[in-house]
Amino acid sequence: MCRVLNILLALLSRILFAVHGLLIVWRVVVVTGKTSYWLLLMGVTLLGVEMAITIKYTRNAEWKW
């Protein structure tokens, strides 16, 4: 049960970060009118890759620092 909770918390933190990034880029595009800022979301999409690697290779779904 603890492993499932750790995975859910890891997923929640990355979802919140992705939503934050999406809202910030959306607001910048609205204010500046330049659609090229949407390319900044490519970095946010890598969160899914990072999360999959972290969950697969760590015991508690987070790296120990």
DSSP file (Angstrom, degrees, kcal/mol; ACC not computed):
  #  RESIDUE AA STRUCTURE BP1 BP2  ACC     N-H-->O    O-->H-N    N-H-->O    O-->H-N    TCO  KAPPA ALPHA  PHI   PSI    X-CA   Y-CA   Z-CA
    1    1 A M     >        0   0    0      0, 0.0     4,-2.1     0, 0.0     5,-0.2   0.000 360.0 360.0 360.0 -36.3    0.0    0.0    0.0
    2    2 A C  H  >  +     0   0    0      1,-0.2     4,-2.4     2,-0.2     5,-0.2   0.884 360.0  53.0 -65.0 -38.2    2.9    2.4    0.8
    3    3 A R  H  > S+     0   0    0      2,-0.2     4,-2.2     1,-0.2    -1,-0.2   0.906 108.9  49.5 -63.2 -41.9    4.3    1.8   -2.7
    4    4 A V  H  > S+     0   0    0      1,-0.2     4,-2.4     2,-0.2    -2,-0.2   0.910 110.8  49.8 -64.2 -42.1    1.0    2.7   -4.3
    5    5 A L  H  X S+     0   0    0     -4,-2.1     4,-2.4     1,-0.2    -2,-0.2   0.907 110.1  50.7 -63.5 -41.8    0.7    5.9   -2.2
    6    6 A N  H  X S+     0   0    0     -4,-2.4     4,-2.2     2,-0.2    -1,-0.2   0.897 110.8  49.0 -62.9 -40.6    4.3    6.9   -3.2
    7    7 A I  H  X S+     0   0    0     -4,-2.2     4,-2.5     2,-0.2    -2,-0.2   0.913 111.2  49.8 -65.5 -42.2    3.5    6.4   -6.9
    8    8 A L  H  X S+     0   0    0     -4,-2.4     4,-2.5     1,-0.2    -2,-0.2   0.887 111.4  48.6 -64.1 -39.0    0.3    8.5   -6.6
    9    9 A L  H  X S+     0   0    0     -4,-2.4     4,-2.3     2,-0.2    -1,-0.2   0.887 111.3  49.9 -68.3 -38.2    2.2   11.3   -4.8
   10   10 A A  H  X S+     0   0    0     -4,-2.2     4,-1.8     2,-0.2    -2,-0.2   0.910 112.8  47.5 -64.3 -41.9    4.9   11.2   -7.5
   11   11 A L  H  X S+     0   0    0     -4,-2.5     4,-2.3     1,-0.2    -2,-0.2   0.910 110.9  51.6 -64.7 -43.1    2.2   11.4  -10.2
   12   12 A L  H  X S+     0   0    0     -4,-2.5     4,-2.5     1,-0.2     5,-0.2   0.912 108.4  50.5 -61.6 -44.1    0.4   14.2   -8.4
   13   13 A S  H  X S+     0   0    0     -4,-2.3     4,-1.9     1,-0.2    -1,-0.2   0.896 112.9  45.9 -64.6 -38.9    3.5   16.4   -8.1
   14   14 A R  H  X S+     0   0    0     -4,-1.8     4,-2.3     2,-0.2    -1,-0.2   0.859 111.3  52.2 -73.2 -33.8    4.3   16.0  -11.7
   15   15 A I  H  X S+     0   0    0     -4,-2.3     4,-2.6     2,-0.2     5,-0.2   0.923 110.0  49.0 -65.4 -43.4    0.8   16.7  -12.8
   16   16 A L  H  X S+     0   0    0     -4,-2.5     4,-2.2     1,-0.2    -2,-0.2   0.906 112.0  48.7 -62.6 -40.8    0.7   19.9  -10.8
   17   17 A F  H  X S+     0   0    0     -4,-1.9     4,-2.3    -5,-0.2    -1,-0.2   0.899 112.1  49.0 -65.2 -40.3    4.0   21.0  -12.3
   18   18 A A  H  X S+     0   0    0     -4,-2.3     4,-2.5     2,-0.2    -2,-0.2   0.902 111.2  49.0 -66.8 -41.6    2.8   20.2  -15.8
   19   19 A V  H  X S+     0   0    0     -4,-2.6     4,-2.5     2,-0.2     5,-0.2   0.909 111.0  51.0 -64.0 -41.3   -0.5   22.1  -15.2
   20   20 A H  H  X S+     0   0    0     -4,-2.2     4,-2.3    -5,-0.2    -2,-0.2   0.934 111.3  47.6 -60.7 -46.7    1.5   25.1  -13.9
   21   21 A G  H  X S+     0   0    0     -4,-2.3     4,-2.5     1,-0.2     5,-0.2   0.902 111.6  50.8 -61.4 -42.0    3.8   25.1  -16.9
   22   22 A L  H  X S+     0   0    0     -4,-2.5     4,-2.5     1,-0.2    -2,-0.2   0.919 111.4  47.4 -62.5 -44.6    0.8   24.8  -19.3
   23   23 A L  H  X S+     0   0    0     -4,-2.5     4,-2.3     2,-0.2    -2,-0.2   0.897 112.4  49.4 -65.0 -40.3   -1.0   27.8  -17.6
   24   24 A I  H  X S+     0   0    0     -4,-2.3     4,-2.2     2,-0.2    -2,-0.2   0.931 113.4  45.2 -66.3 -45.6    2.2   29.9  -17.6
   25   25 A V  H  X S+     0   0    0     -4,-2.5     4,-2.5     1,-0.2    -2,-0.2   0.915 112.1  52.8 -65.2 -41.7    2.9   29.3  -21.3
   26   26 A W  H  X S+     0   0    0     -4,-2.5     4,-2.2    -5,-0.2    -1,-0.2   0.919 110.1  48.2 -58.0 -44.4   -0.7   29.8  -22.2
   27   27 A R  H  X S+     0   0    0     -4,-2.3     4,-2.4     2,-0.2    -1,-0.2   0.896 110.2  51.1 -65.4 -40.0   -0.7   33.2  -20.4
   28   28 A V  H  X S+     0   0    0     -4,-2.2     4,-2.8     1,-0.2     5,-0.4   0.906 110.3  49.8 -63.0 -41.5    2.5   34.3  -22.1
   29   29 A V  H  X S+     0   0    0     -4,-2.5     4,-2.2     1,-0.2    -2,-0.2   0.899 111.4  49.2 -64.8 -40.0    1.1   33.4  -25.5
   30   30 A V  H  < S+     0   0    0     -4,-2.2    -2,-0.2    -5,-0.2    -1,-0.2   0.923 116.0  42.1 -64.4 -44.0   -2.1   35.4  -24.8
   31   31 A V  H  < S+     0   0    0     -4,-2.4    -2,-0.2     1,-0.2    -1,-0.2   0.920 125.6  31.8 -71.7 -44.5   -0.1   38.5  -23.6
   32   32 A T  H  < S-     0   0    0     -4,-2.8    -3,-0.2    -5,-0.2    -2,-0.2   0.781  91.0-138.7 -87.7 -26.7    2.6   38.5  -26.3
   33   33 A G     <  +     0   0    0     -4,-2.2     2,-0.7    -5,-0.4    -4,-0.1   0.571  60.2 129.2  78.8   8.5    0.5   37.0  -29.2
   34   34 A K    >   -     0   0    0     -6,-0.3     3,-1.2     1,-0.1    -1,-0.2  -0.867  42.8-166.1-101.2 114.2    3.5   34.8  -30.3
   35   35 A T  G >  S+     0   0    0     -2,-0.7     3,-1.8     1,-0.2     4,-0.2   0.624  76.3  82.8 -75.3 -11.2    2.5   31.2  -30.7
   36   36 A S  G >  S+     0   0    0      1,-0.3     3,-1.6     2,-0.2    -1,-0.2   0.707  73.8  75.8 -66.9 -16.7    6.1   30.1  -30.8
   37   37 A Y  G X  S+     0   0    0     -3,-1.2     3,-1.8     1,-0.3    -1,-0.3   0.694  75.3  77.9 -67.5 -16.3    6.1   30.1  -27.0
   38   38 A W  G X  S+     0   0    0     -3,-1.8     3,-1.8     1,-0.3    -1,-0.3   0.754  78.0  73.7 -62.8 -21.7    4.1   26.9  -27.1
   39   39 A L  G X  S+     0   0    0     -3,-1.6     3,-1.7     1,-0.3     4,-0.3   0.719  78.1  75.2 -64.6 -19.4    7.4   25.2  -27.9
   40   40 A L  G X> S+     0   0    0     -3,-1.8     3,-0.9     1,-0.3     4,-0.6   0.723  80.6  71.5 -63.9 -19.5    8.4   25.7  -24.3
   41   41 A L  H <> S+     0   0    0     -3,-1.8     4,-2.0     1,-0.2    -1,-0.3   0.593  74.4  82.7 -74.4  -9.0    6.0   22.8  -23.4
   42   42 A M  H <> S+     0   0    0     -3,-1.7     4,-0.8     1,-0.2    -1,-0.2   0.885  90.9  51.0 -61.3 -36.2    8.4   20.3  -24.9
   43   43 A G  H <4 S+     0   0    0     -3,-0.9     3,-0.4    -4,-0.3    -1,-0.2   0.862 107.4  52.6 -67.0 -35.3   10.3   20.4  -21.6
   44   44 A V  H >< S+     0   0    0     -4,-0.6     3,-1.7     1,-0.2     4,-0.4   0.849 101.5  60.1 -69.5 -33.6    7.2   19.8  -19.7
   45   45 A T  H >X S+     0   0    0     -4,-2.0     3,-1.0     1,-0.3     4,-0.6   0.774  93.0  66.7 -66.6 -23.1    6.3   16.7  -21.8
   46   46 A L  H 3X S+     0   0    0     -4,-0.8     4,-2.5    -3,-0.4    -1,-0.3   0.621  80.0  81.3 -71.9 -10.5    9.6   15.2  -20.7
   47   47 A L  H <> S+     0   0    0     -3,-1.7     4,-2.7     1,-0.2    -1,-0.2   0.878  87.8  54.9 -60.6 -36.8    8.1   15.0  -17.2
   48   48 A G  H <> S+     0   0    0     -3,-1.0     4,-2.1    -4,-0.4    -1,-0.2   0.901 109.0  46.8 -63.2 -40.7    6.3   11.8  -18.2
   49   49 A V  H  X S+     0   0    0     -4,-0.6     4,-2.3     2,-0.2    -2,-0.2   0.929 113.2  48.7 -65.4 -45.7    9.5   10.2  -19.3
   50   50 A E  H  X S+     0   0    0     -4,-2.5     4,-2.5     1,-0.2    -2,-0.2   0.900 111.3  50.5 -61.6 -40.9   11.3   11.2  -16.1
   51   51 A M  H  X S+     0   0    0     -4,-2.7     4,-2.7     2,-0.2     5,-0.2   0.913 109.4  50.1 -65.5 -42.4    8.4    9.9  -14.0
   52   52 A A  H  X S+     0   0    0     -4,-2.1     4,-2.0     1,-0.2    -1,-0.2   0.916 113.1  46.2 -62.8 -42.9    8.4    6.5  -15.7
   53   53 A I  H  X S+     0   0    0     -4,-2.3     4,-2.2     2,-0.2    -1,-0.2   0.913 113.4  49.4 -65.4 -42.6   12.2    6.2  -15.2
   54   54 A T  H  X S+     0   0    0     -4,-2.5     4,-1.3    -5,-0.2     7,-0.3   0.923 112.7  46.0 -63.4 -45.4   12.0    7.2  -11.6
   55   55 A I  H  < S+     0   0    0     -4,-2.7     6,-0.2     1,-0.2    -1,-0.2   0.876 114.8  48.4 -67.3 -36.6    9.1    4.9  -10.7
   56   56 A K  H  < S+     0   0    0     -4,-2.0    -2,-0.2    -5,-0.2    -1,-0.2   0.898 119.3  35.0 -70.6 -40.0   10.8    1.9  -12.5
   57   57 A Y  H  < S+     0   0    0     -4,-2.2     2,-0.3    -5,-0.2    -1,-0.2   0.486 108.1  67.4-100.7  -2.9   14.3    2.3  -11.0
   58   58 A T     <  -     0   0    0     -4,-1.3     3,-0.2    -5,-0.2     5,-0.1  -0.844  69.2-137.2-117.6 158.0   13.5    3.5   -7.5
   59   59 A R  S    S+     0   0    0     -2,-0.3    -1,-0.1     1,-0.2     4,-0.1   0.875 102.4  30.4 -78.6 -39.4   11.9    1.7   -4.6
   60   60 A N  S    S-     0   0    0      2,-0.4    -1,-0.2   -54,-0.1    -5,-0.1   0.117 111.8-104.4-113.6  22.7    9.7    4.5   -3.3
   61   61 A A  S    S+     0   0    0     -7,-0.3     2,-0.3    -3,-0.2    -6,-0.2   0.596  95.3  78.1  69.6  14.7    9.0    6.4   -6.6
   62   62 A E  S    S-     0   0    0     -8,-0.2    -2,-0.4    -7,-0.1     2,-0.2  -0.989  82.0-110.6-147.1 150.0   11.4    9.2   -5.7
   63   63 A W        -     0   0    0     -2,-0.3     2,-0.6    -5,-0.1    -5,-0.0  -0.558  29.5-127.0 -77.3 143.2   15.2    9.7   -5.9
   64   64 A K              0   0    0     -2,-0.2    -1,-0.0     1,-0.1     0, 0.0  -0.825 360.0 360.0 -91.5 124.4   17.0    9.9   -2.6
   65   65 A W              0   0    0     -2,-0.6    -1,-0.1     0, 0.0    -2,-0.0   0.390 360.0 360.0-105.3 360.0   19.2   13.0   -2.5
